[in-house]
Structure formats: C-alpha cells, structure tokens
Amino acid sequence: MISQVFILSSQGDHLIYKDFRGEAESDVVGVFYEKVTALTGDQPPVVMTHKDLHFVHVRQGGLYWVATTTADASPFTLIEFLNRLTALVKDYCGSLSEKSVQMNFALIYELLDEVVDYGYIQTTSSDVLKNFIQTEAVSSRPFSLFDLSNVGLFGAETQQSKVAPSSAATRPIQSSREQGGKSEIFVDVIERMTIVIGSNGLLMKADVEGEIRVKCYMPSCSEMRIGLNEEFSIGKSQLRGYGAAVRVDECSFHQAVRLDEFDSHRILRLCPSQGEQTVMQYQLSDDLPSAPPFRLFPTIERDNGGRLLMYLKLRCDLPPKSSAISVCVTIPVPKGSVSLSQELSSPDQSSELKPQSRAVMWQIPRFHGGTQLSALFKLDVPGLTSASMLEVGPVGLSFELPKFTATGLQIRFLRLSPVQPGPSQRWVRYVTHSDSYTIRI
C-alpha cells in the first residue's frame, strides 16, 4: 500500500507530488531530502524510516523517485513499482530528465491517477494505459530522423550510410500518431564492461553484463522474430555452428518471449507492446573473446625541481574500423596538488586538475582503434615524497564503444509479421559502455 509518490531533482526541487491516502505529515518531501543528503557516500540506502513512515526510492535520470508507506509493505514490491514507473514515464515522455518531467507534469499526474488507486497498484502496462491516457507529451526537442548530430552513438551494421541518431528512440510512444502513421522499431544490444588490469599488465577481472532492449513505435505488430548468432551458446555447452563461438555464462528472458525456436535456430519470438522492454539479459565472466579495449603504459617519477611527472601512453586495441567516444581517464594524484601543466598528443584532447577529488581528468572525444595517444602531466605538489608518490592511481576509464559488443553477440535478422502496411523502419544498434574499468599502476 502506497501513501505518497513524489519526484525530486538532485537539488531537492519538488517536481511531482501525489498523496493517495492522506496519512503522512505535510513535509515528507523535506524530511526525505534531509535524510538522503545527510548521509555520507554516493549510495544512500534505498529504504529509510522516519517515525512510522517508510521511504523507498530509486535514482533514475538524475532524479529521486520516491514512494512512502506506513504499512509493512514489501520493499521489493515498491522498488519494482518505482522502476516500472520510471519506464512508463520514459515511454510516455520520451526521456528521463528534470526538464522532461517539468514539461510533462500533467501527463505524469494522469499516469499516476491510472496506475495507483487509493494506494493500491492497478497496472503498469503501456498497452493497458494507452486506452486511458489522453494527454499528449511535450517533447523537449523536436525529433528528426535526419538529425545526425549524435550519429556516432549507435549504428546499424548493415546500413552504415543510414544511421539512426541516438535521439531517435527517446521520443514518446504517443508521437507515432503525429508522424502520419509511420512505424519504427529499435532493437538495441547494450553491454556494460567491468575490467581490472594489474600493474603487471595482466587481466585480473573481466565481466560483461548485456541486454537486448526493444522499443516499439508500431501501432500493431502480432509477432517479432529476432535471430541471434547461430554460434551463440550458454554456459560450457558444446559449441554450435561453424563460425567463431559466441558464449555467455548466464541468460534470462522476458516472460513474453517464446523460446520454441531458440534451442534449434537461436530465434527469439515475442509480441512487442508499445514502449520499451528488455527481452533478454546475459552475463559473461573472465573469458572475453577479445583483448580489453584499452592498455595503459605509465611512467611516474619526480623531476629535479620536485614536480611530479606522469607520462601516460594509452593504446586502443579495438579493430581499426572501430572507435571509442567520450573517453575520460581519471588519475588519482597526491593530496595537496596545486597546479597542473600538460603536453597532449593531439589538440582535441583536454585535461583538468580536480583538487576536491584529488584527480586529473584526461578527456579524449574520439579514440580510433589500433592507435595510441600520450600525455605528459606535470604536477606541483608541495612536500612531495616517495610515500606520497604511491598515492598515484589506480587509473579509471569511462568510455562508450558504438557499433561494438564485447561478447560478439549480433542480430542476424529482425522480422515482423504480418508485414506492416505503409512505410516502416527497423533499426538494430550496438553499444558497449564502461561500467568499471580500472588499471593499477
């Protein structure tokens, strides 16, 4: 049973507030924000208590999504509800951001009225709600298929000349009505990589978590068939097909996916609903089919003037036709570092000393596979000693790899039945993100 639902910005600004039962005091929003900001660390507890009131929250899109209850409700139920609510808002508003919530507050209140009745959850299905929701979403940015400003984020492997921009699948599901009946479907293969490389250059840990996510803008589609690699195998089972093996350790599927053709032909069958849903999740540990995408060769020393010198060579081991974007290298430095001078190997790079976080940030907008970049950082550190030089590292990397999967998973085909009348477009996109990429020095 839910008492209130509210949405706050990261600064505590009140965006949405809905009281279903009138059981709690009036300043619950302020109480929650005081509690969540008073705690140290980046990960406050998901469940907190104030007197007889329980707060359950998730963090999505830089916002706090909070549900309160005075009953002994299951916290896992409330967490699942909040996650489904964020997915609904993303489907109907197009994106999760403070601006999007502010521009679509009337739509979100209408969603809450339909989803929860006097504290009891009714439905979180987009297919059910589309029959009742009348408010149209307000897009923060007009959608255009020819907007290629972010063309590097995703791409269809078989249509290099026709690439859907990353904003293409971040519009409201209701917008399909406004586009002359044009229907589209996006199938995204998204992977998150966790890597730890030791100071000797040996790979210590390698984990990949991935998912196949479908976002459907088609008004009606009875069945969709997604063909995976014929060589795809789960666990240590016998290799399939004649090509290079594509193996994962664990795999799970959405309840709507039919698997009668999966064992024999590696085909997923489902009837997609309008909106976004994750049809498959998988995991691979400590057995990547290719080398980690980045290697670092550091040299740390002190010059005659007492300054700390850090010479870094970063190599990208992706295939030559691939590239990484939005690469950020974070190098922890000794406490008390006051100034930084740098020599970078290309003019598009940048770096900055962050005294509060005691780190140097090295930014690389685009890093092509098979190439190497270097940087020389000179730090003024008062009272630099051999012991304080040990405070350098470990180095952390964040990046995005468009049109690339670490496991090698690919979509062979995407078929819809019956054949859609009128123009329709199908997009398959691949991207790998760094979840945690650590290099010890």
Sequence and secondary structure as in RCSB ss.txt:
>XXXX:A:sequence
MISQVFILSSQGDHLIYKDFRGEAESDVVGVFYEKVTALTGDQPPVVMTHKDLHFVHVRQGGLYWVATTTADASP
FTLIEFLNRLTALVKDYCGSLSEKSVQMNFALIYELLDEVVDYGYIQTTSSDVLKNFIQTEAVSSRPFSLFDLSN
VGLFGAETQQSKVAPSSAATRPIQSSREQGGKSEIFVDVIERMTIVIGSNGLLMKADVEGEIRVKCYMPSCSEMR
IGLNEEFSIGKSQLRGYGAAVRVDECSFHQAVRLDEFDSHRILRLCPSQGEQTVMQYQLSDDLPSAPPFRLFPTI
ERDNGGRLLMYLKLRCDLPPKSSAISVCVTIPVPKGSVSLSQELSSPDQSSELKPQSRAVMWQIPRFHGGTQLSA
LFKLDVPGLTSASMLEVGPVGLSFELPKFTATGLQIRFLRLSPVQPGPSQRWVRYVTHSDSYTIRI
>XXXX:A:secstr
  SEEEEE TT  EEEEEESS  S TTHHHHHHHHHHHS SS   SEEEETTEEEEEEEETTEEEEEEESS   H
HHHHHHHHHHHHHHHHHHSS SHHHHHHTHHHHHHHHHHHEETTEE    HHHHTTT       SS   TT  TT
TTS   TT TTS   GGGG S GGGGGGGTT EEEEEEEEEEEEEEE TTS EEEEEEEEEEEEEE  S  SEEE
EEE TTEEETT    SSS  EEESEEEE TT B TTHHHH EEEE   SEEEEEEEEEEES  SS  SEEEEEEE
EE TTS EEEEEEEEE S TT EEEEEEEEEE  TT  EEEEEESSTT EEEEETTTTEEEEEEEEEETT EEEE
EEEEE TT  HHHHTT   EEEEEEEET  SS   EEEEEEES  SS EEEEEEEEEEEEEEEE  
